[in-house]
Amino acid sequence: MTQKIWFITGVSTGFGRAIANAAIAAGDTVVGTLRNEEQRKAFDNVAPGRTHGVILDVTDNAKIHPTVDRVEREIGPIDVLVNNAGYGHEGTFEESSLEDLRRQFDVNVFGAVAVTQAVLPHMRQRRAGRIINITSMGGLITLPSLSFYHGSKFALEGLSEALGKEVKGFGIFVTAVEPGSFRTDWAGRSMNRAPRRIADYDALIDPLREKRLAMSGKQLGDPAKLGEAVVKIANAENPPAHLLLGSDARTLVDRKLSDLRAEYDAWNDLTLSTDFNDKASAGNSWA
């Protein structure tokens, strides 16, 4: 395998650092985004000459294109983009604010889109590249108290899948990586929690919040193994459009698929009742 240049958003901790470590171990070069100068210098020293920290907030649109262009010019062509920067918002739909939702989408969705749009022209010109979006099993299944987070990850799933169909002909592959529960700071320090104020939700939400806090640091998933898995798909000849990681993710998504099929089948007669029954519509189907 030839050495690659990776561009990973959010490499200070968690999945971003785990993926960076795995890529470094594979002999690749990693450019990672960080939030301050101290973090940048520390990342530069992880593997001098092969780790390059850049200070970038993915919500700062004015700085994204210049940063990517500078990396391409000074370090080399970006072979693998990993959109990892993101965070979780916990709170009921009713108790969370529109500002909470805007911030969640600004980081988890718009940030990933902006970075991808900056990197994509370079990959398209070279007719080669890998784009890996770290979504979540929460982009496929839902749990109470995470509606805003799920909304952002469902959006990133749709964007990833459609983009992959648009750019595959250019030799660019897009994969949505969907982790289950891993031992990162997601449920702890990195989680934004909306204040509780509506007593009607206490019986449902309070035990979930307590369980999530208690599980932080004890989850099933090993971030280092996730990093190794991401390196494998970056080097795969035909990587998947979707990759579940973690046994809990597989269990919960299988359950969701089964429930969807059962519900669709139960209401199938009504589903099929809404078509025109005329010759003009014959064959006019997306299927």
Summary of the structure (lengths in Angstrom):
residues: 287
radius of gyration: 20.6
end to end distance: 38.9
largest distance: 69.1
contacts: 919
relative contact order: 0.13
helix: 52%
strand: 16%
